[in-house]
Amino acid sequence: MTSTIDTLSAVHLIFNGSTCPLSFIICVWGVFTVSKVLYCNDLVPGCKFEAHGDSEEEILAAVADHIATVHNMVDISDKILAMVCAAIHEEVRVRSRAVGA
């Protein structure tokens, strides 16, 4: 399950290396979602495959299928599995809410 955090965040505009006055703060109401992602390019330069999921298990299932079909690696060694697991990252996405919503 993707975790969501409803939050009100302030983004400070930066001008010439200093924080602008408080009147220039932009407030954004949005929903932040956290999930897992693996970019195959991190392991095989030039490969455009991306696996997105809510858990490491979802990512591993998608990657195992991709590795077998695209990279012709049916047997995945413990060393390759460790490299794949290390390449899985958390991904945070922001979905803004409409003004007045």
C-alpha positions, 0 to 999 in steps of 0.5 A, spaced: 500 500 500 502 506 498 503 511 504 500 518 503 501 524 507 497 530 507 501 536 508 501 544 507 508 545 505 511 552 504 516 553 499 521 559 500 523 563 493 531 564 493 533 570 490 541 572 489 542 566 495 538 569 500 531 567 502 526 572 500 521 576 505 515 572 508 510 575 503 514 571 497 512 564 500 508 560 496 504 555 500 502 548 496 497 543 499 498 536 496 498 529 497 505 526 497 506 518 495 511 514 497 513 507 493 519 503 490 522 504 484 528 501 480 531 504 474 534 498 470 539 504 467 542 504 474 545 496 472 545 496 465 547 503 462 542 504 456 536 500 458 530 504 459 526 499 463 523 502 470 519 498 475 514 501 480 511 498 486 509 499 493 514 493 495 520 490 494 517 484 492 513 487 487 519 490 484 523 484 484 517 480 480 517 485 475 525 486 474 526 478 474 521 478 468 524 483 465 531 480 466 529 474 463 526 476 457 530 482 455 537 481 458 536 473 457 538 472 464 534 466 466 538 464 472 539 470 477 545 469 482 545 471 489 550 477 487 545 479 481 540 479 486 544 483 491 545 488 486 538 489 484 536 490 491 541 495 492 538 499 486 531 499 489 530 506 491 524 510 495 520 515 490 516 520 493 511 524 488 507 530 489 500 530 487 497 538 488 490 539 489 486 544 485 486 551 488 479 551 492 479 544 493 
